[in-house]
Amino acid sequence: MIRHGRRYCLALVLSGILLGTGSLAAQADARPDGGKPPAVSCASLDEVRSNIDRIDKTIVPLLAERAAYVAEAAKFKSSQSTVVDVSRVERIIARVRAMAEENGADPDLIERLYRGMIETYTAFEKGVWTPPRPAP
């Protein structure tokens, strides 16, 4: 049951992070148990998979939206070498680790997921980056 609970936490954290709402703390405060996600208990593997599929339907559109903003960010970068902002990456990691802890998720897991996601989006941004056009 703990594994399923962690997946719920991960989905909750990712959906809140990707939405950029910052409302996870408010959602946690509104819960009578102080922010812990409800225990997940499924009667079958099919039920588990159905719930994961349902969560994926929420996550994938948010990842697509994030990719669109990453592509938009590329327009503001003067060179491919400016695509990576190490200090921003570390601020993101610190923020999502804290959010993971607040929501009962494993901070190390969330950090690994985010580092992988950031690395993938960085490669994507480098692929869509084009040199700025000189002013006429």
BALO-711629 format. One record per residue: x, y, z of N, C-alpha, C in turn; residue in three letters. Coordinates in steps of 0.02 Angstrom, whole numbers, padded with zeros to 5 digits, always signed. Each point is the difference from the previous one (the first is absolute). Example, Ala and Ser with C-alpha at 12.3 -4.5 7.8 and 13.67 -1.06 7.14 Angstrom:
REM residues 2
+00660-00284+00390-00045+00059+00000+00045+00060+00000ala -00018+00053-00036+00042+00059+00003-00039+00055+00037ser 
END
This chain:
REM residues 136
+00041-00060+00000-00041+00060+00000+00043+00063+00000met +00059-00003+00030+00044+00059+00002+00020+00020-00071ile +00016-00049-00042+00020+00018-00069-00056+00037-00035arg -00061-00023+00008-00056+00033-00032-00010+00070+00028his +00009+00008+00065-00006+00065+00031+00052+00048-00026gly +00060-00024-00011+00053+00042-00027-00016+00021-00072arg -00030-00045-00038-00019+00019-00069-00053+00054+00001arg -00047-00005+00047-00051+00052+00007+00034+00066+00017tyr +00047-00003+00047+00036+00061+00020+00038+00029-00060cys +00033-00043-00037+00038+00022-00058-00047+00034-00049leu -00056-00030-00014-00047+00029-00047-00025+00067+00025ala -00015+00004+00065-00024+00062+00029+00054+00054-00004leu +00061-00018+00018+00055+00048-00003+00012+00023-00071val +00005-00048-00046+00013+00019-00070-00056+00043-00028leu -00062-00019+00014-00054+00040-00028+00001+00071+00029ser +00014+00007+00063+00004+00067+00029+00059+00039-00026gly +00056-00033-00006+00060+00033-00025-00010+00021-00072ile -00024-00045-00041-00007+00015-00070-00054+00051-00014leu -00050+00000+00042-00051+00052-00007+00028+00068+00020leu +00052-00002+00042+00029+00063+00022-00046+00040+00045gly -00047-00034+00031-00049+00036+00040+00026+00018+00068thr +00049-00038+00025+00024+00012+00067-00054-00012+00052gly -00054-00034-00019-00056-00008+00045+00003-00065+00040ser +00054-00038-00007+00004-00063+00037-00002+00012+00075leu +00034+00051+00022-00001+00015+00072-00070+00017+00023ala -00036+00038-00041-00069+00017+00017-00043-00062+00001ala +00011-00045-00048-00038-00062-00001+00016-00042+00061gln +00064-00001+00020+00020-00039+00058-00032+00029+00063ala +00000+00067+00006-00030+00031+00059-00074-00015+00005asp -00033-00010-00057-00072-00012+00000-00016-00072+00020ala +00048-00044-00002-00013-00070+00018-00001-00008+00075arg -00046-00039+00026-00005-00009+00072+00061-00036+00029pro +00037-00038-00040+00058-00036+00025+00064+00039-00006asp -00004+00065-00017+00058+00043-00003+00042-00008-00062gly -00027-00028-00053+00036-00001-00063+00021-00068-00025gly -00008-00051+00040+00018-00067-00024-00052-00023-00051lys +00023-00028-00056-00049-00026-00048-00036-00060+00029pro -00060-00014-00023-00036-00058+00026+00037-00064-00018pro -00005-00050+00042+00030-00064-00015-00034-00027-00063ala +00040-00029-00043-00026-00028-00061-00007-00075+00010val -00059-00025-00012-00012-00071+00007-00042-00022-00060ser +00028-00044-00039-00036-00024-00059-00014-00074+00007cys -00054-00022-00031-00021-00070+00005+00035-00044-00051ala +00031+00030-00051+00032-00040-00052+00053+00040-00036ser +00043-00036-00035+00051+00032-00041-00033+00042-00055leu -00055-00024-00027-00036+00038-00051-00023+00067+00028asp -00023+00001+00062-00021+00063+00031+00059+00047+00009glu +00057-00028+00021+00061+00040+00007+00017+00031-00067val +00002-00041-00052+00019+00024-00067-00049+00051-00027arg -00063-00010+00014-00051+00047-00021+00012+00069+00032ser +00017-00001+00063+00014+00064+00035+00064+00033-00026asn +00050-00040-00015+00061+00028-00028-00015+00031-00069ile -00040-00035-00040-00019+00027-00066-00039+00065+00008asp -00044+00003+00049-00038+00061+00013+00047+00058+00019arg +00048-00015+00041+00049+00052+00020+00041+00022-00060ile +00020-00048-00042+00038+00017-00061-00039+00047-00045asp -00065-00008-00003-00042+00045-00041+00004+00072+00025lys +00016+00009+00063+00009+00067+00028+00072+00024-00011thr +00048-00044+00010+00070+00020-00003+00023+00016-00071ile -00018-00041-00049+00026+00009-00068-00019+00068-00030val -00062+00022+00005-00015+00067-00026+00040+00055+00036pro +00014-00009+00063+00040+00050+00036+00072-00001-00023leu +00026-00059-00014+00068-00005-00027+00004+00033-00069leu -00052-00009-00040-00003+00032-00066-00002+00076+00007ala -00038+00024+00049-00003+00072+00012+00068+00025+00023glu +00033-00038+00043+00067+00020+00024+00048+00004-00059arg -00004-00049-00046+00043+00000-00059-00011+00063-00042ala -00062+00021-00006-00015+00061-00038+00033+00061+00032ala +00000+00003+00067+00033+00056+00033+00076-00005-00006tyr +00027-00061+00000+00071-00009-00010+00019+00025-00070val -00039-00016-00050+00012+00025-00068-00004+00076-00002ala -00047+00027+00037-00008+00073+00003+00062+00032+00033glu +00025-00032+00052+00060+00026+00035+00059+00003-00048ala +00005-00047-00046+00056-00001-00047+00004+00064-00040ala -00057+00032-00012+00000+00062-00040+00036+00057+00036lys +00006-00005+00066+00030+00053+00039+00074-00012+00016phe +00027-00056-00024+00070-00018+00014+00044+00025-00058lys +00056+00031+00018+00044+00029-00051+00043-00052-00035ser +00013-00057+00033+00039-00053-00031-00020-00067+00031ser +00021-00054-00033-00016-00066+00027+00032-00010+00069gln +00057+00032+00011+00033-00009+00065-00039+00032+00057ser -00046+00044-00016-00041+00031+00053-00064-00039+00015thr -00009-00055-00036-00060-00041+00011+00000-00028+00071val +00058-00023+00024+00005-00029+00067+00017+00055+00050val -00042+00006+00050+00011+00047+00055+00006-00042+00064asp +00062-00017+00017+00012-00047+00055-00030+00025+00066val +00004+00064+00013-00028+00025+00063-00076-00007+00001ser -00032+00009-00058-00073-00010-00003-00018-00073+00011arg +00038-00045-00031-00012-00071+00009+00004-00018+00074val +00051+00024+00034+00007-00016+00071-00056+00030+00042glu -00024+00059-00019-00058+00030+00036-00062-00043-00010arg -00010-00024-00061-00057-00044-00014+00005-00064+00041ile +00059-00029+00001+00010-00063+00038-00014+00012+00074ile +00025+00054+00028-00013+00014+00071-00075+00009+00012ala -00033+00034-00045-00072+00013+00008-00040-00065-00004arg +00015-00043-00049-00039-00061-00007+00016-00051+00054val +00061+00001+00026+00016-00043+00057-00042+00020+00061arg -00005+00065+00011-00041+00025+00056-00073-00019-00010ala -00024+00008-00061-00069-00018-00015-00012-00075+00011met +00049-00040-00019-00006-00073+00010-00007-00015+00074ala +00043+00030+00040-00004-00012+00073-00067+00022+00028glu -00024+00058-00022-00065+00025+00024-00057-00046-00017glu +00008-00039-00054-00054-00042-00025+00011-00074+00012asn +00049-00017+00041+00011-00070+00017+00033-00042-00054gly +00031+00032-00049+00035-00036-00053+00074-00004+00017ala +00034-00046-00031+00072-00008+00009+00037+00056-00037asp +00034+00045+00036+00034+00056-00033+00054-00023-00049pro +00034-00055+00015+00051-00025-00046-00031-00023-00066asp -00057-00033+00005-00035-00022-00061-00022+00060-00041leu -00029+00049+00032-00022+00060-00036+00059+00036-00031ile +00055+00004+00036+00060+00032-00028+00024-00037-00062glu +00004-00066+00003+00022-00039-00059-00047+00011-00059arg -00065-00001+00014-00049+00012-00054+00010+00069-00031leu +00008+00050+00042+00007+00068-00026+00066+00010-00036tyr +00054-00028+00026+00064+00007-00036-00005-00032-00069arg -00031-00058-00004-00010-00032-00065-00044+00041-00046gly -00054+00027+00029-00046+00040-00040+00035+00064-00024met +00037+00032+00044+00035+00062-00019+00052-00015-00053ile +00036-00054+00007+00050-00019-00051-00034-00011-00068glu -00057-00033+00000-00036-00013-00062-00027+00065-00030thr -00029+00043+00041-00025+00064-00025+00057+00045-00023tyr +00059-00005+00032+00057+00040-00022+00022-00022-00070thr +00003-00065-00011+00017-00025-00067-00052+00023-00051ala -00063-00002+00019-00054+00023-00043+00009+00074-00016phe +00015+00040+00051+00008+00072-00010+00059+00015-00046glu +00055-00037+00009+00057+00009-00044-00018-00017-00072lys -00044-00049-00009-00022-00020-00066-00044+00052-00035gly -00038+00038+00039-00045+00049-00030+00030+00070-00001val +00056+00009+00036+00032+00067+00002+00025+00019-00069trp -00011+00061-00019+00028+00027-00062+00035+00066+00017thr +00053+00015-00037+00036+00063+00013-00046+00060-00009pro +00009+00050+00042-00040+00061-00009+00014+00032-00068pro -00051+00028-00029+00009+00034-00065+00024+00071+00013arg +00049+00021-00039+00024+00069+00008-00055+00050-00018pro +00001+00055+00034-00049+00053-00015+00013+00027-00070ala -00053+00016-00037+00009+00025-00069+00031+00068-00002pro 
END
